[in-house]
Amino acid sequence: MSDKPVHAPLAQFPVVGDALTIGGLSVERLAAQVGQTPFYAYDRDAMSRRVRDLRETLPDGLSIHYAMKANPMPAVVDHMAGLVDGLDVASLGELRVALDSGMPAAEISFAGPGKGDVELRGAIAAGITLNLESAGEFERALRAGDGLGIAPRVAVRVNPDFELKSSGMKMSGGPKPFGVDAEQVPQLLHRIGQSGAHFRGFHIFSGSQNLRPESLIEAQDATFELAYRLSDDAPGALEMLNIGGGFGIPYFPGEQRLDLSAVSANLGVRLGECHARLGEVEVMIELGRYLVAEAGIYVCRVVDRKESRGLTYLVTDGGLHHHLAASGNFGQVIRKNYPVVTARHVHEGPREVVSVVGPLCTPLDILGDRMELGCADVGDLIVVLQSGAYGYTASPHLFLGHPAPLQVLV
Ligand SMILES: *Cc1c(COP(=O)(O)O)cnc(C)c1O
């Protein structure tokens, strides 16, 4: 046995006769049904199981929101809308999909810097909650509300004076384009109080893709303390407190699945304390990747097989232009391999070390670098797992002019 780090075991998709299946079909059969490669496939049962397991783990009374930017495919959002308590959108385009899903406007919030006047107007007309990113944005929201004769429903997104340590992406602490610096929040709260806007509460999101329970607990403790402190200046009782999320999933060799037991126990204590201090406030977490990433795969076909100075390349019809994150170019500092398998030889049969690349004329177009896979020939399907979030919509489809991938929900 080598002690090289390996990928965490992935159990969400049954392997039948050594072939990967999703939604009860082998990937080969699903490819025939879809009619073209490459494509993304998302498994609705895997999403349902994830939300159900999360609800069993997390304390009662904590709401779960889905942050749509992780996967805004309308069919996925419709499915998620039936599972979660609310949706978080980041644009007017996402808002339309959220409203189409039937999620009540009262359970939709809109965060993100640089909301334009048309976006503010659309959000206020819909009656959703605006998570304010700056004092200037609030003034523009007020003017948009005046034009419509509607008091905007607003929460203040806070840029905390702490960070979520060991996160894949840091979104707080220090200067940030996201949210209002904690020390500037009291002034904005007074302005909201004078304005006639409907104040709803706080949104405190400190980071993403975190696999360390102790870091999550530390950030959650600091989040509740900050909310208590800021509530002293609030123009009224808090209706909601969005404590962010940041739960990560294992992508790379050596990463372990996040154990939520200690996080949940701590949240239970904090939730009780929060209700004692702030009254009947709805506390929610907002998660994107954790809810959908493991439910999705990306499938491409081997177009060519070649040897180059001792290394075997599988050249596929998929790559960086469809799946930027798996190529290592979406936020990674050092490129690491996503879990990749040969669709009809997952565990058994002859295996070989190969690099899986795409058709783009750039050395960045890598889906798997020197990985041991079941042997594959031209025509075989290669599957990139952990691909249900930040895949299709986070990739530069136009780069080099190849066709876009398809997406299916099974
Ligand atoms: C991106 C984002 C999320 C979702 O992050 P995940 O890592 O996908 O869970 C949640 N909230 C806000 C404000 C975000 O910007």
The ligand as an SDF file (V2000), in Angstrom:
LIG
                    3D

 15 15  0  0  0  0  0  0  0  0999 V2000
  -21.5410   31.8420   -2.8500 C   0  0  0  0  0  0  0  0  0  0  0  0
  -22.3510   32.1530   -1.6770 C   0  0  0  0  0  0  0  0  0  0  0  0
  -22.9680   31.1170   -0.9640 C   0  0  0  0  0  0  0  0  0  0  0  0
  -22.8050   29.6680   -1.3040 C   0  0  0  0  0  0  0  0  0  0  0  0
  -21.5360   29.1960   -0.9830 O   0  0  0  0  0  0  0  0  0  0  0  0
  -21.2810   27.6090   -1.0350 P   0  0  0  0  0  0  0  0  0  0  0  0
  -19.8250   27.4440   -0.8280 O   0  0  0  0  0  0  0  0  0  0  0  0
  -21.7120   27.1490   -2.3930 O   0  0  0  0  0  0  0  0  0  0  0  0
  -22.1000   26.9900    0.0300 O   0  0  0  0  0  0  0  0  0  0  0  0
  -23.7650   31.4620    0.0980 C   0  0  0  0  0  0  0  0  0  0  0  0
  -23.9540   32.7530    0.4440 N   0  0  0  0  0  0  0  0  0  0  0  0
  -23.3690   33.7740   -0.2190 C   0  0  0  0  0  0  0  0  0  0  0  0
  -23.6200   35.1580    0.2130 C   0  0  0  0  0  0  0  0  0  0  0  0
  -22.5470   33.5070   -1.2910 C   0  0  0  0  0  0  0  0  0  0  0  0
  -21.9600   34.5230   -1.9380 O   0  0  0  0  0  0  0  0  0  0  0  0
  1  2  1  0
  2  3  1  0
  2 14  2  0
  3  4  1  0
  3 10  2  0
  4  5  1  0
  5  6  1  0
  6  7  2  0
  6  8  1  0
  6  9  1  0
 10 11  1  0
 11 12  2  0
 12 13  1  0
 12 14  1  0
 14 15  1  0
M  END
$$$$
